[in-house]
Amino acid sequence: MTESIREEHPEAGIVGGAREERLQQGSIAENVQVVEFLLGKEHFAIDLFDVREVVEYTTITKLPNTPSYIRGIIDLRGEITTIIDLKEQMNIRADIEVKDDDSRIIVLDDRITRSKIGIMVDDVSSVSTFSLAQVDKTAIAETSADAHIIGIIKKKTKIKEKDITELIIWIDIRHLLGTINHTA
Protein backbone atom coordinates (compact mmCIF):
# COMPACT_ATOMS: atom_id res chain seq x y z
CA MET A 1 0.00 0.00 0.00
CA THR A 2 1.35 3.39 -0.98
CA GLU A 3 -0.13 6.61 0.28
CA SER A 4 0.65 9.53 -1.98
CA ILE A 5 0.96 12.66 0.09
CA ARG A 6 0.70 15.00 -2.90
CA GLU A 7 -2.64 13.63 -4.09
CA GLU A 8 -4.31 14.36 -0.78
CA HIS A 9 -2.48 17.65 -0.21
CA PRO A 10 -1.78 19.46 -3.51
CA GLU A 11 0.44 22.09 -1.85
CA ALA A 12 2.87 19.31 -0.94
CA GLY A 13 4.55 19.87 -4.28
CA ILE A 14 5.86 23.19 -2.97
CA VAL A 15 9.18 22.56 -1.31
CA GLY A 16 11.96 24.51 0.29
CA GLY A 17 12.42 28.05 -0.97
CA ALA A 18 9.10 28.19 -2.85
CA ARG A 19 7.14 27.44 0.31
CA GLU A 20 9.15 29.91 2.40
CA GLU A 21 8.71 32.58 -0.28
CA ARG A 22 4.93 32.08 -0.24
CA LEU A 23 4.97 32.29 3.56
CA GLN A 24 6.81 35.61 3.39
CA GLN A 25 4.37 36.94 0.82
CA GLY A 26 1.48 35.97 3.08
CA SER A 27 -0.23 33.77 0.49
CA ILE A 28 -0.24 30.85 2.90
CA ALA A 29 -1.97 31.50 6.21
CA GLU A 30 0.17 31.14 9.28
CA ASN A 31 -0.32 27.40 9.33
CA VAL A 32 2.02 24.48 9.10
CA GLN A 33 1.24 21.10 7.55
CA VAL A 34 3.05 18.12 8.98
CA VAL A 35 3.18 14.34 8.75
CA GLU A 36 2.76 12.93 12.27
CA PHE A 37 4.48 9.68 13.21
CA LEU A 38 5.53 7.58 16.17
CA LEU A 39 8.98 6.57 17.35
CA GLY A 40 8.47 4.41 20.41
CA LYS A 41 5.84 6.13 22.54
CA GLU A 42 6.76 9.62 21.39
CA HIS A 43 4.96 11.64 18.74
CA PHE A 44 7.01 13.41 16.09
CA ALA A 45 6.29 15.43 12.97
CA ILE A 46 8.12 16.55 9.86
CA ASP A 47 7.10 19.17 7.35
CA LEU A 48 4.65 17.79 4.79
CA PHE A 49 6.58 19.58 2.07
CA ASP A 50 9.62 17.38 2.75
CA VAL A 51 7.65 14.15 2.14
CA ARG A 52 7.03 12.43 -1.19
CA GLU A 53 5.02 9.44 0.05
CA VAL A 54 4.47 6.91 2.81
CA VAL A 55 4.92 3.21 2.05
CA GLU A 56 4.49 0.01 4.00
CA TYR A 57 7.55 -1.83 5.19
CA THR A 58 9.30 -3.93 2.59
CA THR A 59 12.35 -6.16 2.83
CA ILE A 60 15.48 -4.11 3.35
CA THR A 61 18.82 -5.26 1.94
CA LYS A 62 21.57 -4.54 4.45
CA LEU A 63 24.71 -2.79 3.28
CA PRO A 64 28.13 -3.73 4.67
CA ASN A 65 30.26 -1.24 6.61
CA THR A 66 27.54 1.35 7.20
CA PRO A 67 26.50 3.06 10.43
CA SER A 68 23.86 1.24 12.49
CA TYR A 69 21.18 3.83 11.67
CA ILE A 70 21.41 3.01 7.97
CA ARG A 71 19.16 -0.02 7.72
CA GLY A 72 20.02 -0.66 4.07
CA ILE A 73 18.36 -0.20 0.71
CA ILE A 74 15.07 -1.08 -0.93
CA ASP A 75 13.87 -1.21 -4.52
CA LEU A 76 11.00 1.26 -4.64
CA ARG A 77 9.38 0.98 -8.07
CA GLY A 78 12.73 0.51 -9.77
CA GLU A 79 14.61 3.15 -7.75
CA ILE A 80 17.17 2.19 -5.13
CA THR A 81 16.24 4.03 -1.92
CA THR A 82 18.42 4.23 1.20
CA ILE A 83 16.50 3.58 4.42
CA ILE A 84 17.48 5.37 7.63
CA ASP A 85 16.18 4.09 10.97
CA LEU A 86 15.18 7.38 12.58
CA LYS A 87 14.76 5.78 16.01
CA GLU A 88 18.36 4.54 15.89
CA GLN A 89 19.67 7.84 14.53
CA MET A 90 17.98 9.85 17.30
CA ASN A 91 18.88 7.35 20.07
CA ILE A 92 15.26 6.65 20.97
CA ARG A 93 14.80 3.49 22.98
CA ALA A 94 11.31 2.05 23.03
CA ASP A 95 9.75 0.15 25.89
CA ILE A 96 7.87 -1.93 23.34
CA GLU A 97 9.65 -3.11 20.22
CA VAL A 98 7.71 -2.69 17.00
CA LYS A 99 8.21 -5.45 14.47
CA ASP A 100 9.72 -4.28 11.21
CA ASP A 101 6.68 -5.59 9.32
CA ASP A 102 4.49 -3.12 11.25
CA SER A 103 6.75 -0.14 10.50
CA ARG A 104 6.27 2.49 7.82
CA ILE A 105 8.74 4.18 5.54
CA ILE A 106 8.40 7.89 4.88
CA VAL A 107 10.01 8.54 1.51
CA LEU A 108 11.48 12.01 1.46
CA ASP A 109 11.29 14.39 -1.47
CA ASP A 110 14.51 13.86 -3.41
CA ARG A 111 14.64 17.58 -4.20
CA ILE A 112 15.64 18.16 -0.57
CA THR A 113 17.76 15.04 -0.10
CA ARG A 114 19.47 15.02 -3.52
CA SER A 115 19.20 11.23 -3.41
CA LYS A 116 16.52 8.61 -2.77
CA ILE A 117 16.09 8.41 1.02
CA GLY A 118 13.37 7.00 3.23
CA ILE A 119 13.08 7.14 7.00
CA MET A 120 11.77 4.14 8.90
CA VAL A 121 9.29 4.98 11.67
CA ASP A 122 7.09 2.88 13.93
CA ASP A 123 3.83 4.23 12.49
CA VAL A 124 2.45 7.20 10.59
CA SER A 125 -0.62 8.57 12.30
CA SER A 126 -1.84 11.47 10.15
CA VAL A 127 -1.26 14.52 8.03
CA SER A 128 -2.28 17.54 10.08
CA THR A 129 -2.47 21.30 9.83
CA PHE A 130 -1.58 23.42 12.85
CA SER A 131 -1.56 27.14 13.48
CA LEU A 132 1.91 28.54 14.12
CA ALA A 133 0.46 29.73 17.43
CA GLN A 134 0.31 26.06 18.46
CA VAL A 135 4.08 25.70 18.00
CA ASP A 136 6.26 26.48 21.01
CA LYS A 137 9.77 27.27 19.83
CA THR A 138 10.94 28.58 23.21
CA ALA A 139 10.68 25.16 24.89
CA ILE A 140 13.74 23.93 23.00
CA ALA A 141 17.19 24.71 24.35
CA GLU A 142 19.40 25.79 21.48
CA THR A 143 22.20 23.25 21.70
CA SER A 144 23.86 21.34 18.92
CA ALA A 145 22.30 18.11 20.23
CA ASP A 146 18.77 19.31 19.54
CA ALA A 147 19.36 21.76 16.68
CA HIS A 148 17.19 19.53 14.49
CA ILE A 149 14.11 20.27 16.63
CA ILE A 150 12.04 23.13 15.24
CA GLY A 151 9.59 23.27 18.11
CA ILE A 152 6.90 21.50 20.09
CA ILE A 153 3.42 21.39 18.59
CA LYS A 154 0.63 21.50 21.16
CA LYS A 155 -2.23 19.42 19.79
CA LYS A 156 -5.55 19.70 21.60
CA THR A 157 -7.47 16.42 21.77
CA LYS A 158 -10.35 14.97 23.77
CA ILE A 159 -10.10 11.63 25.52
CA LYS A 160 -13.05 10.38 27.53
CA GLU A 161 -14.64 13.85 27.65
CA LYS A 162 -11.41 15.34 29.00
CA ASP A 163 -9.38 17.93 27.08
CA ILE A 164 -5.71 17.08 26.90
CA THR A 165 -2.75 18.60 25.14
CA GLU A 166 -0.61 16.16 23.22
CA LEU A 167 2.96 17.28 22.60
CA ILE A 168 4.43 16.56 19.17
CA ILE A 169 8.14 17.07 18.55
CA TRP A 170 8.52 18.85 15.22
CA ILE A 171 11.87 18.00 13.69
CA ASP A 172 13.76 19.60 10.84
CA ILE A 173 14.47 16.51 8.74
CA ARG A 174 16.67 18.54 6.40
CA HIS A 175 18.97 19.56 9.24
CA LEU A 176 18.97 16.05 10.70
CA LEU A 177 19.90 14.52 7.34
CA GLY A 178 22.62 17.12 6.94
CA THR A 179 24.28 15.74 10.06
CA ILE A 180 24.17 12.17 8.81
CA ASN A 181 27.31 10.98 7.10
CA HIS A 182 25.76 8.18 5.04
CA THR A 183 27.62 6.24 2.43
CA ALA A 184 24.73 4.87 0.39
C-alpha positions as a Markdown table, in Angstrom:
| # | Residue | x | y | z |
|---|---|---|---|---|
| 1 | Met | 0.0 | 0.0 | 0.0 |
| 2 | Thr | 1.4 | 3.4 | -1.0 |
| 3 | Glu | -0.1 | 6.6 | 0.3 |
| 4 | Ser | 0.7 | 9.5 | -2.0 |
| 5 | Ile | 1.0 | 12.7 | 0.1 |
| 6 | Arg | 0.7 | 15.0 | -2.9 |
| 7 | Glu | -2.6 | 13.6 | -4.1 |
| 8 | Glu | -4.3 | 14.4 | -0.8 |
| 9 | His | -2.5 | 17.6 | -0.2 |
| 10 | Pro | -1.8 | 19.5 | -3.5 |
| 11 | Glu | 0.4 | 22.1 | -1.9 |
| 12 | Ala | 2.9 | 19.3 | -0.9 |
| 13 | Gly | 4.6 | 19.9 | -4.3 |
| 14 | Ile | 5.9 | 23.2 | -3.0 |
| 15 | Val | 9.2 | 22.6 | -1.3 |
| 16 | Gly | 12.0 | 24.5 | 0.3 |
| 17 | Gly | 12.4 | 28.0 | -1.0 |
| 18 | Ala | 9.1 | 28.2 | -2.8 |
| 19 | Arg | 7.1 | 27.4 | 0.3 |
| 20 | Glu | 9.2 | 29.9 | 2.4 |
| 21 | Glu | 8.7 | 32.6 | -0.3 |
| 22 | Arg | 4.9 | 32.1 | -0.2 |
| 23 | Leu | 5.0 | 32.3 | 3.6 |
| 24 | Gln | 6.8 | 35.6 | 3.4 |
| 25 | Gln | 4.4 | 36.9 | 0.8 |
| 26 | Gly | 1.5 | 36.0 | 3.1 |
| 27 | Ser | -0.2 | 33.8 | 0.5 |
| 28 | Ile | -0.2 | 30.8 | 2.9 |
| 29 | Ala | -2.0 | 31.5 | 6.2 |
| 30 | Glu | 0.2 | 31.1 | 9.3 |
| 31 | Asn | -0.3 | 27.4 | 9.3 |
| 32 | Val | 2.0 | 24.5 | 9.1 |
| 33 | Gln | 1.2 | 21.1 | 7.5 |
| 34 | Val | 3.1 | 18.1 | 9.0 |
| 35 | Val | 3.2 | 14.3 | 8.8 |
| 36 | Glu | 2.8 | 12.9 | 12.3 |
| 37 | Phe | 4.5 | 9.7 | 13.2 |
| 38 | Leu | 5.5 | 7.6 | 16.2 |
| 39 | Leu | 9.0 | 6.6 | 17.4 |
| 40 | Gly | 8.5 | 4.4 | 20.4 |
| 41 | Lys | 5.8 | 6.1 | 22.5 |
| 42 | Glu | 6.8 | 9.6 | 21.4 |
| 43 | His | 5.0 | 11.6 | 18.7 |
| 44 | Phe | 7.0 | 13.4 | 16.1 |
| 45 | Ala | 6.3 | 15.4 | 13.0 |
| 46 | Ile | 8.1 | 16.6 | 9.9 |
| 47 | Asp | 7.1 | 19.2 | 7.3 |
| 48 | Leu | 4.7 | 17.8 | 4.8 |
| 49 | Phe | 6.6 | 19.6 | 2.1 |
| 50 | Asp | 9.6 | 17.4 | 2.7 |
| 51 | Val | 7.7 | 14.2 | 2.1 |
| 52 | Arg | 7.0 | 12.4 | -1.2 |
| 53 | Glu | 5.0 | 9.4 | 0.0 |
| 54 | Val | 4.5 | 6.9 | 2.8 |
| 55 | Val | 4.9 | 3.2 | 2.1 |
| 56 | Glu | 4.5 | 0.0 | 4.0 |
| 57 | Tyr | 7.5 | -1.8 | 5.2 |
| 58 | Thr | 9.3 | -3.9 | 2.6 |
| 59 | Thr | 12.4 | -6.2 | 2.8 |
| 60 | Ile | 15.5 | -4.1 | 3.4 |
| 61 | Thr | 18.8 | -5.3 | 1.9 |
| 62 | Lys | 21.6 | -4.5 | 4.4 |
| 63 | Leu | 24.7 | -2.8 | 3.3 |
| 64 | Pro | 28.1 | -3.7 | 4.7 |
| 65 | Asn | 30.3 | -1.2 | 6.6 |
| 66 | Thr | 27.5 | 1.3 | 7.2 |
| 67 | Pro | 26.5 | 3.1 | 10.4 |
| 68 | Ser | 23.9 | 1.2 | 12.5 |
| 69 | Tyr | 21.2 | 3.8 | 11.7 |
| 70 | Ile | 21.4 | 3.0 | 8.0 |
| 71 | Arg | 19.2 | 0.0 | 7.7 |
| 72 | Gly | 20.0 | -0.7 | 4.1 |
| 73 | Ile | 18.4 | -0.2 | 0.7 |
| 74 | Ile | 15.1 | -1.1 | -0.9 |
| 75 | Asp | 13.9 | -1.2 | -4.5 |
| 76 | Leu | 11.0 | 1.3 | -4.6 |
| 77 | Arg | 9.4 | 1.0 | -8.1 |
| 78 | Gly | 12.7 | 0.5 | -9.8 |
| 79 | Glu | 14.6 | 3.1 | -7.8 |
| 80 | Ile | 17.2 | 2.2 | -5.1 |
| 81 | Thr | 16.2 | 4.0 | -1.9 |
| 82 | Thr | 18.4 | 4.2 | 1.2 |
| 83 | Ile | 16.5 | 3.6 | 4.4 |
| 84 | Ile | 17.5 | 5.4 | 7.6 |
| 85 | Asp | 16.2 | 4.1 | 11.0 |
| 86 | Leu | 15.2 | 7.4 | 12.6 |
| 87 | Lys | 14.8 | 5.8 | 16.0 |
| 88 | Glu | 18.4 | 4.5 | 15.9 |
| 89 | Gln | 19.7 | 7.8 | 14.5 |
| 90 | Met | 18.0 | 9.8 | 17.3 |
| 91 | Asn | 18.9 | 7.3 | 20.1 |
| 92 | Ile | 15.3 | 6.6 | 21.0 |
| 93 | Arg | 14.8 | 3.5 | 23.0 |
| 94 | Ala | 11.3 | 2.1 | 23.0 |
| 95 | Asp | 9.8 | 0.1 | 25.9 |
| 96 | Ile | 7.9 | -1.9 | 23.3 |
| 97 | Glu | 9.6 | -3.1 | 20.2 |
| 98 | Val | 7.7 | -2.7 | 17.0 |
| 99 | Lys | 8.2 | -5.5 | 14.5 |
| 100 | Asp | 9.7 | -4.3 | 11.2 |
| 101 | Asp | 6.7 | -5.6 | 9.3 |
| 102 | Asp | 4.5 | -3.1 | 11.3 |
| 103 | Ser | 6.7 | -0.1 | 10.5 |
| 104 | Arg | 6.3 | 2.5 | 7.8 |
| 105 | Ile | 8.7 | 4.2 | 5.5 |
| 106 | Ile | 8.4 | 7.9 | 4.9 |
| 107 | Val | 10.0 | 8.5 | 1.5 |
| 108 | Leu | 11.5 | 12.0 | 1.5 |
| 109 | Asp | 11.3 | 14.4 | -1.5 |
| 110 | Asp | 14.5 | 13.9 | -3.4 |
| 111 | Arg | 14.6 | 17.6 | -4.2 |
| 112 | Ile | 15.6 | 18.2 | -0.6 |
| 113 | Thr | 17.8 | 15.0 | -0.1 |
| 114 | Arg | 19.5 | 15.0 | -3.5 |
| 115 | Ser | 19.2 | 11.2 | -3.4 |
| 116 | Lys | 16.5 | 8.6 | -2.8 |
| 117 | Ile | 16.1 | 8.4 | 1.0 |
| 118 | Gly | 13.4 | 7.0 | 3.2 |
| 119 | Ile | 13.1 | 7.1 | 7.0 |
| 120 | Met | 11.8 | 4.1 | 8.9 |
| 121 | Val | 9.3 | 5.0 | 11.7 |
| 122 | Asp | 7.1 | 2.9 | 13.9 |
| 123 | Asp | 3.8 | 4.2 | 12.5 |
| 124 | Val | 2.5 | 7.2 | 10.6 |
| 125 | Ser | -0.6 | 8.6 | 12.3 |
| 126 | Ser | -1.8 | 11.5 | 10.1 |
| 127 | Val | -1.3 | 14.5 | 8.0 |
| 128 | Ser | -2.3 | 17.5 | 10.1 |
| 129 | Thr | -2.5 | 21.3 | 9.8 |
| 130 | Phe | -1.6 | 23.4 | 12.8 |
| 131 | Ser | -1.6 | 27.1 | 13.5 |
| 132 | Leu | 1.9 | 28.5 | 14.1 |
| 133 | Ala | 0.5 | 29.7 | 17.4 |
| 134 | Gln | 0.3 | 26.1 | 18.5 |
| 135 | Val | 4.1 | 25.7 | 18.0 |
| 136 | Asp | 6.3 | 26.5 | 21.0 |
| 137 | Lys | 9.8 | 27.3 | 19.8 |
| 138 | Thr | 10.9 | 28.6 | 23.2 |
| 139 | Ala | 10.7 | 25.2 | 24.9 |
| 140 | Ile | 13.7 | 23.9 | 23.0 |
| 141 | Ala | 17.2 | 24.7 | 24.4 |
| 142 | Glu | 19.4 | 25.8 | 21.5 |
| 143 | Thr | 22.2 | 23.2 | 21.7 |
| 144 | Ser | 23.9 | 21.3 | 18.9 |
| 145 | Ala | 22.3 | 18.1 | 20.2 |
| 146 | Asp | 18.8 | 19.3 | 19.5 |
| 147 | Ala | 19.4 | 21.8 | 16.7 |
| 148 | His | 17.2 | 19.5 | 14.5 |
| 149 | Ile | 14.1 | 20.3 | 16.6 |
| 150 | Ile | 12.0 | 23.1 | 15.2 |
| 151 | Gly | 9.6 | 23.3 | 18.1 |
| 152 | Ile | 6.9 | 21.5 | 20.1 |
| 153 | Ile | 3.4 | 21.4 | 18.6 |
| 154 | Lys | 0.6 | 21.5 | 21.2 |
| 155 | Lys | -2.2 | 19.4 | 19.8 |
| 156 | Lys | -5.6 | 19.7 | 21.6 |
| 157 | Thr | -7.5 | 16.4 | 21.8 |
| 158 | Lys | -10.4 | 15.0 | 23.8 |
| 159 | Ile | -10.1 | 11.6 | 25.5 |
| 160 | Lys | -13.1 | 10.4 | 27.5 |
| 161 | Glu | -14.6 | 13.9 | 27.6 |
| 162 | Lys | -11.4 | 15.3 | 29.0 |
| 163 | Asp | -9.4 | 17.9 | 27.1 |
| 164 | Ile | -5.7 | 17.1 | 26.9 |
| 165 | Thr | -2.7 | 18.6 | 25.1 |
| 166 | Glu | -0.6 | 16.2 | 23.2 |
| 167 | Leu | 3.0 | 17.3 | 22.6 |
| 168 | Ile | 4.4 | 16.6 | 19.2 |
| 169 | Ile | 8.1 | 17.1 | 18.5 |
| 170 | Trp | 8.5 | 18.9 | 15.2 |
| 171 | Ile | 11.9 | 18.0 | 13.7 |
| 172 | Asp | 13.8 | 19.6 | 10.8 |
| 173 | Ile | 14.5 | 16.5 | 8.7 |
| 174 | Arg | 16.7 | 18.5 | 6.4 |
| 175 | His | 19.0 | 19.6 | 9.2 |
| 176 | Leu | 19.0 | 16.0 | 10.7 |
| 177 | Leu | 19.9 | 14.5 | 7.3 |
| 178 | Gly | 22.6 | 17.1 | 6.9 |
| 179 | Thr | 24.3 | 15.7 | 10.1 |
| 180 | Ile | 24.2 | 12.2 | 8.8 |
| 181 | Asn | 27.3 | 11.0 | 7.1 |
| 182 | His | 25.8 | 8.2 | 5.0 |
| 183 | Thr | 27.6 | 6.2 | 2.4 |
| 184 | Ala | 24.7 | 4.9 | 0.4 |
